[in-house]
């Protein structure tokens, strides 16, 4: 697999950027804003690394972790009363988890191909 071609990583990159910038249009509680910004940036950065190096399987697992953390953040950090911030966390988190897990087999194959050559 060539660098910069996996669609799942492009979608998680955009989703991470969306989450990080969402505090501009989503008004949440004090815990919502830092959660969305930090986890959104982590998702975007990990997606960039994954796009540049498609054989690094750890980046897909890291994005899965960031997605899970973003998904549970409204309950853990207690900003479920902020509907827009909560839904942003849930949708971006779930999307990141699902897409990162679907990219794991391709990433493993790319990793295996690099090791053989």
MOCORCOR-V798262 format. One record per helix or strand of 3 or more residues. SS is the DSSP state (H for helix, E for strand). FROM is the first residue (numbers start at 1). LEN is the number of residues. If there is no record, write none. Layout:
[[SS:FROM:LEN] [SS:FROM:LEN]]
This chain:
[[H:7:18] [H:30:23] [H:57:20] [H:83:34]]
